[in-house]
Amino acid sequence: MIRPIKIISDSTADLPKELVEKYDIQVLPLTVTLGENNFKDGTEISNQDIFKFYDETKGLPKTSAVSVLEYTEAFTEWVEKGY
């Protein structure tokens, strides 16, 4: 039996929106920390927000990878759907 394939990436790939939509790619966001605040990359914060934060504070952003739990949940969802 041939099973469909689901492409899953994280936001560090910076995939163009057109490509994400064309191939229905699920993008898992990294966490971006600006000062004391955490944001999900690409959904709660944009590149422009990060540049603005740096211009105003000279503080560098910190990032953390997608957690193992988040990857597991994403993959499990698609495996259960037959992918």
Residue, then its C-alpha position, 0 to 999 in steps of 0.5 A: m500500500i502506498r501511503p501519502i507523504k506529509i512534509i513537516s519543517d520548522s521555521t528556520a527553513d524560512l520557506p516562502k509562503e507560496l511553497v508552504e501553500k503549494y505543497d501543504i507543508q506544516v511549519l513548526p515555529l521556533t520560540v523567539t525570546l526578546g527580553e523577557n517575552n517569548f513568541k512563536d516565530g512566524t505566527e506571533i512575531s515577524n522578522q520586522d519585529i525582531f529587527k525593531f527590537y534590536d534597533e530599539t534595545k540593541g538586545l539580541p534575540k534568543t531562540s529555542a528549537v521546537s521541542v521533541l514533544e511538539y515534533t512528536e505531536a505533529f508527526t503522530e497526528w499525520v501518522e494516525k491519518g495514514y501518512 
